[in-house]
Amino acid sequence: MVQNAGAETAPRRVLVVDDSRAIQAIIRRILESGDMEPVQVRTASNGAEALDQVDSFRPDLVLSDWHMPGVTGIEMLQALRQMGHTDMAVGFITTETAADCLSQARSNGAAFILHKPFEDRVLRSAVKKCLRGETTPASKATSAPTPAAVPQAAAAGPARAAAVESVAQLQQLLFMHLGTRSYELNKHFDEAPWVEQCPQLVALYSSAGRKGAYALGLLDAATVCLIGGMAAGHPPDDIRKSIARGQPSQPHVEHAKRFMLALAGQLRKRTSTDVPAFNAAKLSSQPFDKLATVIERNNGRSDFELRLPGIGEGRLSIFLT
C-alpha cells in the first residue's frame, strides 16, 4: 500500500523551454509554489535542446516560448508530432500575437497559449488543467490532421503490413540527414504505380539466411534532391532548380545513398533471425525489372510523402519482397 501511495503522489514532469534564464526561473518558481501539485521541472534554452530531452525525461507537459534561436517553439511542436508524440501536452508562453502564428500553434495541437507578461494564477490554472487532462489540444477538436496524421479516406482502406519498424525512428533518421526539423513526413496512400516513374533511386537490401532480395527502397528524383541536397548543404534555390530539372546531381545521389544505407536499420524484421542489410543503390533512368511484381506481391509496404516547405516535395516507398 505504501508503494501505491508513493506512485500516486509522484511529481508530474514539466519541461520549460525558453531562451531567457530569467523566464525559466520565474516559471519554475510559479510551478513549485502556491497550491500546485508536486512537479519536477527541467529547462531547455531552445527547441533543439528540448527535443533532445523528450525521450529521457518524458514530460507530462511542455511549456515553450515561440521565438528562440535555432529550433523555434512551433518547429519543436511540429517535430514532436512528427516523432509520434501526438498526445504530449504543449503550451505556449510567448509575446507572439500574430493570428496566423496562433492558428498554426492550435492546428498542431497546442493545449493553450499565454501571452507575456502573464499572471501567476493564470499560468497555474492552465497548467493544472493540462495535468488533469482537462485541456483538449485544438488539433483533436477539429478535423484538420497534423503532419503525421492518417487521412480519413485512407484509414478506411484495407490494413497492410508496414515495411519500417517505426515512423518516429524514420523521422529521426531523416532529421540527421536533412539537418532540419522543418519538414513534413506524411503517410502516402496513393496506389499509383512506380513502374514508369524515372529517374528514381533504387536500393536493394538483403537479410542473413535469406535468398534473394529482402527489401526494395525507392526514392523519386525530387526526394533524392531534397535529402541529398540538404545533406550536402546546398542552398534551397539550387535544390529547387534540381527538382525542376528532374535530375539530381551526383552529390545529391551520393548523400541519398547514405540515407538508404542507414535505412536498413529501420526495416521491419519479418522473423527474429532477420538482419536487414544494405546491398547497393543506383539512380535508374529506366523502369526497374520486376518492380510491378514486387509492388503487387510485397510482404510489407510503407509509402511516404516528404515535404520541405518552400523547397519541394517527393515520395519515398519501401517494400519487403
Beta strands, then each sheet from edge to edge (+ up, - down):
strand 1: 12-17
strand 2: 39-44
strand 3: 61-64
strand 4: 89-94
strand 5: 112-115
strand 6: 184-187
strand 7: 200-207
strand 8: 215-220
strand 9: 276-284
strand 10: 300-308
strand 11: 312-320
sheet 1: 2+ 1+ 3+ 4+ 5+
sheet 2: 6+ 10- 11+ 8- 7+ 9-
end
